[in-house]
Amino acid sequence: MKIFVTGVNGFIGSHFLEMALAQTDWEIQGFDLADNNITQFLDNPRFSMKKGDIFKEEAWLNEQIKECDVLLPLIGIARPAYYITRPLWTFELDFEQNLKMVRKCAEYGKRVIFPSTSEVYGMPDPNNKVTQFLRPLPDRPDCIFNFFVHLINGRIFSVHLQSVIHGCCNVPLCGIVSAPCFAISF
């Protein structure tokens, strides 16, 4: 299995990479601005890395999505100060760039594993399977990230539902997992 991980140098990406290389036989293609958190994996034959800017590498990113089995889109800014001081840029990075990749996955019939967070949905209530997904967003400017996650989650589910309705079902719903969660099976 070939996994394409964008944001592989970040907190979740680097820990996922470490787990995947240690516990699976998966091939991992990584993409990020830097590789300082993953230098110990750069010589691993099952891992290849491209440093680049998501705003400038659209053709290369699309090619990787075509070639992978699963996309794990982790690129996003995790700096609350940017949510307040650079909200438009944060929106473009966290939502619009990831949405482009989700759309390509739908076009190519690829799986997407999109990590979420308990900040968005709250801690799950084992007695109520519906309301855990309907929690209101906090009314604070630093919660802009939560809004983007809601939008991406909605898009992923809508694309899957549309494919089921039209009977083509070539867009498998792989899951939206709460991070950090690496209990992924295929």
N, C-alpha and C positions, 0 to 999 in steps of 0.2 A: 504494500500500500504506500502511496506517495501523498504526503501531507505538505501543503503549502502554508507556511506560517508567516504572516506579515506582522511586524512588530516583535520579531523573535528575540531581539536584544532587551526587551522590557522585562518587567518583573514576572508576569504570567508566562510570556513567551520563553524566557530563559529557563524557567523551572519546568515548563512543558517539554522543552527540548531535552533537558537533562533526564527527565523521566522516560521520554519516548526512546531515546538512544540506549538507556540502560535496560528497559523492560520490554521492548518490542523489536521487531525486525523492520520497522517502517523506514522509508527514505524520507528525509525532511529537506525541503527547500525553504530557506529563510530569506527574509527581506527586512531591512531596517536601515536607518541612517548611520548606525554605528554597530560595532561588534565587541565593545569592551567588556560586556557581561558574559560573553560566550566564547572567549578566546580558547578555552580548554577543549572546545568541540570542533574547532575549525579544521583539524586534521582528520576527523572521523570520516571514513569513506561513505557513510550513509547520510552525511549532512553537507549541503552546499549552501553558500551564503552569498547574497548580493547586497552590497551597500548602495543605497540610493534614496531618492526623494520621491515619495508617492505622488506628488504633484507633477513630476517630470518623467515618470516611467510607465505610463499607461499601456503602451504596446507590449512592453516586457511583462508587466503584471498580467495582462490578458493572456499572453502565451503560457504563463505558468499555471493560470487557472485551467486552461485547456488541457494541460498535461497532468494535472494533479487528480487525485481521487477525492480529496477533501481540502477545503479551505478553512483555515483558522485565522480569521481577520482580527488581529490584536492591535493594529496601529491606531493610536489615539493619544491625545495629550492627557496626562494625569497630573496636571498642576492646577489646583484650584485657583491660584492667582490669575491664570490665563482665562479661566471661565469668566472672570470679571473684567480683566483688562483687555482681552482679545477675543470677545465672544464670537465675532463673525469668522475669524480665522479658525477658532476652535470648532465651530459648526462645520466649516468646509472640510476640515481634517477628520473630525470624529464621525460626522454623519455622511457628507456628500462623497468623500473618497471611499468609505466603506460600502456605501450604497452602490457605487459603480461596480465594485467587485461582487456584491451579492447579485446584482443584475446579470453579470457575466456568468455566475454559477447557474442561475436559472436558465440562461440561454444555452449553456453547454451541458445541462443536466448534472451538475456537480453538487456534492454535499457541502453544507456549511455548518460549522459548529461555532455558534456565536456566544461568547461568554457574557454573562450578565453579572449582576451583583445584588446582594441583599439590600444595598442602598436604594435600588430601584424598586424592588417589589416587597421589601421587608422580609423578615425571616418567615419561612414557610409555616403555615398552620396545618399540621397533618390531618385535622378534622374538617378542613374547608379547602377543597381543591380549586374553587372558583375565585373567591375573594382575594387570595394571595396574588392574583394577577390584576386586580382592579384597584390597588391602593393608589390614592391620589399622590401626585408629585408634590414635594415640599415647595413652598413659595419663597425660595431664596435664590439669588443670582448664582451662587456657587453650585446649584443643583442642575446646571445646564447639561452636564454629562448624563444625568438620569433621563432627561428629556430625549437625548440622542439615542440612548439605549432603547427607550420605548419605541421610537420611530423605526429603528433597524429591526427590532423584534417583530413589530407589526408588519413590516415589509416582507420579512422572511416567511412569516406565517401566511400572509396574503398570497404570495407567489405559490406556495405549496397548495393552499386551498384552491386557488384558481386552476392549478393543474389537475387536481382531483375532480373538480366540477366538470371540466372539459374532457375527462377521461384519459388524458395523456399521461398523467402521473409520472412524468420523467424528472420531476423535481422532488427528490426524497426529503422529507423533513427529518433531519438528523438530530436536531435538538438545540435547545437554548439552555445552557447550563449555568449554574451559579458558580462564579469563580471564587477561589481557586478550586477547581474540580477536575481531576484527571481520570475519573472512572469512565473511560470511553471505550466502548466495544463496538465492533463492526461484524 
